[in-house]
Amino acid sequence: IEESLDAQSFDAAIIAVPAPFHVPLSMQLTGNNLHLLIEKPLGTTLEGVVELQQLIEEKKTQVSVGYNMRALPALAEMKDAVDSGRFGRPVEIIVTGGQHFPFYRPAYREIYYADSAMGGGAIQDCITHHLNAGEWIVGSITQLVADAGHCVLEGVEVEDTVHVITRHGTAMGSFSINQHQPPNECQMTVVCEQGAARFDIVGQRWFSATKPGGDWRLEAKHELDRDGSYIRQANRFLDQVAGEAEPNCSLADGVQTLKVTLGVLRSVATRQWVDIE
């Protein structure tokens, strides 16, 4: 890193090393006045996070955390509709998803994923995305209780199935994912006082429902390939560095989701509800 910084003049960097090194590397690069796109999760502990926040504020650099679900256009449109009050106050969020992880990451046994201390497992590597998106839509998680286990994936011992029950202030939530079912899918339903909205990653669609006993109504669908959200996230980061956009996921939001992710791990270990401060 030192050789690269000495040899070239850079404006920004993407931090995509294993999670335990995100904060230390961010400190070093922020010290060199670089803008940062930091891969999720922000870390595996809260150590150094406050110091990083203070240094970024001092240096006035731009930072975004790589929760790319926020770059999905259908999900962003659904958030805007919920935020507008069109369906009334959100009271519940239900998120379910799954995929055959070895199909997408054949080397999962040999990489960081196999070690929880390196940010591996379904909690830190997968459901953290859904938790971040849920907080984006209905607000910060204030309490949670979780269960997780290793059910199917061969050659690793980390969890591949996770269930989380959440409280977002007054709103209630549930999140469940697995990394071994055949289809790749994710569905997010937000139930409000006067209607409901649903995002479906299959077809990049979102729906609304307001009539009791009625059906879901398609609001919009988008063409987006597997890399589309990453490209949109990268472009948003470049716009942020140029002063033309807000972060896709702010550092503060990334810190909040790190607290939640660590809370999930703690709840699984203790079998108890956890308060998120």
Secondary structure as GFF3:
##gff-version 3
##sequence-region A 1 277
A	DSSP	alpha_helix	2	7	.	.	.	ID=ss1
A	DSSP	beta_strand	12	15	.	.	.	ID=ss2
A	DSSP	three_ten_helix	19	21	.	.	.	ID=ss3
A	DSSP	alpha_helix	22	31	.	.	.	ID=ss4
A	DSSP	beta_strand	35	39	.	.	.	ID=ss5
A	DSSP	alpha_helix	49	59	.	.	.	ID=ss6
A	DSSP	beta_strand	63	66	.	.	.	ID=ss7
A	DSSP	three_ten_helix	68	71	.	.	.	ID=ss8
A	DSSP	alpha_helix	73	83	.	.	.	ID=ss9
A	DSSP	beta_strand	90	100	.	.	.	ID=ss10
A	DSSP	alpha_helix	101	104	.	.	.	ID=ss11
A	DSSP	three_ten_helix	112	114	.	.	.	ID=ss12
A	DSSP	three_ten_helix	116	118	.	.	.	ID=ss13
A	DSSP	alpha_helix	122	122	.	.	.	ID=ss14
A	DSSP	pi_helix	123	127	.	.	.	ID=ss15
A	DSSP	alpha_helix	128	138	.	.	.	ID=ss16
A	DSSP	beta_strand	143	149	.	.	.	ID=ss17
A	DSSP	beta_strand	161	168	.	.	.	ID=ss18
A	DSSP	beta_strand	171	178	.	.	.	ID=ss19
A	DSSP	beta_strand	180	192	.	.	.	ID=ss20
A	DSSP	beta_strand	195	200	.	.	.	ID=ss21
A	DSSP	beta_strand	205	209	.	.	.	ID=ss22
A	DSSP	beta_strand	217	221	.	.	.	ID=ss23
A	DSSP	alpha_helix	228	241	.	.	.	ID=ss24
A	DSSP	alpha_helix	251	270	.	.	.	ID=ss25
A	DSSP	beta_strand	274	275	.	.	.	ID=ss26
###
